[in-house]
Amino acid sequence: MQPLANITPLKLVSRAGAIQVDGVGHTYRTSGQDVVALSDVSFEVKPGRFVVLVGPSGCGKSSLLMMMAGLRRPTSGTILISGAPIDVPDPNRVGVVFQEPSLFPWLTAEENVEFPLTLRGVARKERRAKAQEALQLVGLDGFGTRHPHELSGGMKQRVSIARGLVQDPPVLLMDEPFAALDEQTRMTMGDELLRIWAATGKTIVFVTHSLTEAVYLADEVVVMSARPGRIVDRLEVALPRPRTFEMLSGDTFGSLRDRIWRHIRKSA
Ligand SMILES: Nc1ncnc2c1ncn2[C@@H]1O[C@H](COP(=O)(O)OP(=O)(O)OP(=O)(O)O)[C@@H](O)[C@H]1O
């Protein structure tokens, strides 16, 4: 009989929030010619990590995010979210925030946040309670009855983040969410996002063109080549948390940003 010490204990590991991208490629078939956007992209994200994707314009970052959100099918390879394939959007597993907040102008902030729950037929009282909780999380307590035109750019993006979080998905995908904001608001929103991330423990995959934003936010930066996008580097950001403004001028920060820039310059 096998001695007990040699038996590997069965590990009950929760895969909620884990992302596995395996050999993913994507080709857009247009009437003129095929556009190979991505080729053989593989990486894993452990639950609760903050991963930032960077790469030259047109390298396929948004396409990759759309596939991770179930909004597009890979031409090759597989994507697992929380251990299962993602073939169609599933707001219970993945929340998505885009560059433009894309709020309905005729709905209040609260109603915009509630919208995914309204689509699912959730009762009004429960919808309202969840929307208020999400608005509180993004720092918009008391602004629920305002319409989008009564909110600043940063506040609108907060509403959009609250909408992405309202169904409490373990994964949040963010495609250049702060790109349209002025620099000061963008910095503040970065800190706000880190606060929300720390409070919720979500897995976040965040796309940006800003190398400073990438290093400031990330546990890990994944660098992609020019189209067809492939992964050319993965950098662990070994800066302590909470991140602070002072870190931006430190040597560690500078050398990480330089390393990313060297890849991007080579690809451009
Ligand atoms: N619907 C489409 N039909 C044809 N080609 C497309 C389509 N969408 C994207 N592409 C092409 O696929 C490539 C990747 O596009 P994608 O938007 O994913 O890149 P990106 O890295 O997010 O770009 P950017 O950083 O400029 O936002 C680009 O060459 C783009 O022109």
The ligand as an SDF file (V2000), in Angstrom:
LIG
                    3D

 31 33  0  0  0  0  0  0  0  0999 V2000
  -13.8360   45.1160  -38.0520 N   0  0  0  0  0  0  0  0  0  0  0  0
  -12.6160   45.0970  -38.6160 C   0  0  0  0  0  0  0  0  0  0  0  0
  -12.4590   44.7620  -39.9190 N   0  0  0  0  0  0  0  0  0  0  0  0
  -11.2350   44.7220  -40.4830 C   0  0  0  0  0  0  0  0  0  0  0  0
  -10.0860   45.0040  -39.8240 N   0  0  0  0  0  0  0  0  0  0  0  0
  -10.2020   45.3350  -38.5280 C   0  0  0  0  0  0  0  0  0  0  0  0
  -11.4550   45.4080  -37.8480 C   0  0  0  0  0  0  0  0  0  0  0  0
  -11.2380   45.7700  -36.5640 N   0  0  0  0  0  0  0  0  0  0  0  0
   -9.9090   45.9210  -36.4210 C   0  0  0  0  0  0  0  0  0  0  0  0
   -9.2860   45.6670  -37.5990 N   0  0  0  0  0  0  0  0  0  0  0  0
   -7.8420   45.7030  -37.8590 C   0  0  0  0  0  0  0  0  0  0  0  0
   -7.2320   44.7660  -36.9890 O   0  0  0  0  0  0  0  0  0  0  0  0
   -6.0030   45.2940  -36.4640 C   0  0  0  0  0  0  0  0  0  0  0  0
   -6.0740   45.3050  -34.9460 C   0  0  0  0  0  0  0  0  0  0  0  0
   -7.0480   46.2450  -34.5400 O   0  0  0  0  0  0  0  0  0  0  0  0
   -7.2990   46.5760  -32.9960 P   0  0  0  0  0  0  0  0  0  0  0  0
   -8.3050   47.6650  -32.9340 O   0  0  0  0  0  0  0  0  0  0  0  0
   -7.5920   45.3240  -32.2820 O   0  0  0  0  0  0  0  0  0  0  0  0
   -5.8580   47.1080  -32.5700 O   0  0  0  0  0  0  0  0  0  0  0  0
   -5.4430   47.9820  -31.2920 P   0  0  0  0  0  0  0  0  0  0  0  0
   -4.1060   47.4860  -30.8850 O   0  0  0  0  0  0  0  0  0  0  0  0
   -6.5210   47.9530  -30.2780 O   0  0  0  0  0  0  0  0  0  0  0  0
   -5.3250   49.4350  -31.9420 O   0  0  0  0  0  0  0  0  0  0  0  0
   -5.2800   50.8730  -31.2200 P   0  0  0  0  0  0  0  0  0  0  0  0
   -4.1560   50.8020  -30.2370 O   0  0  0  0  0  0  0  0  0  0  0  0
   -4.9990   51.8220  -32.3280 O   0  0  0  0  0  0  0  0  0  0  0  0
   -6.6090   51.0920  -30.5720 O   0  0  0  0  0  0  0  0  0  0  0  0
   -5.8430   46.6960  -37.0730 C   0  0  0  0  0  0  0  0  0  0  0  0
   -4.9950   46.5960  -38.1890 O   0  0  0  0  0  0  0  0  0  0  0  0
   -7.2490   47.0600  -37.4960 C   0  0  0  0  0  0  0  0  0  0  0  0
   -7.2350   47.9170  -38.6240 O   0  0  0  0  0  0  0  0  0  0  0  0
  1  2  1  0
  2  3  1  0
  2  7  2  0
  3  4  2  0
  4  5  1  0
  5  6  2  0
  6  7  1  0
  6 10  1  0
  7  8  1  0
  8  9  2  0
  9 10  1  0
 10 11  1  0
 11 12  1  0
 11 30  1  0
 12 13  1  0
 13 14  1  0
 13 28  1  0
 14 15  1  0
 15 16  1  0
 16 17  2  0
 16 18  1  0
 16 19  1  0
 19 20  1  0
 20 21  2  0
 20 22  1  0
 20 23  1  0
 23 24  1  0
 24 25  2  0
 24 26  1  0
 24 27  1  0
 28 29  1  0
 28 30  1  0
 30 31  1  0
M  END
$$$$
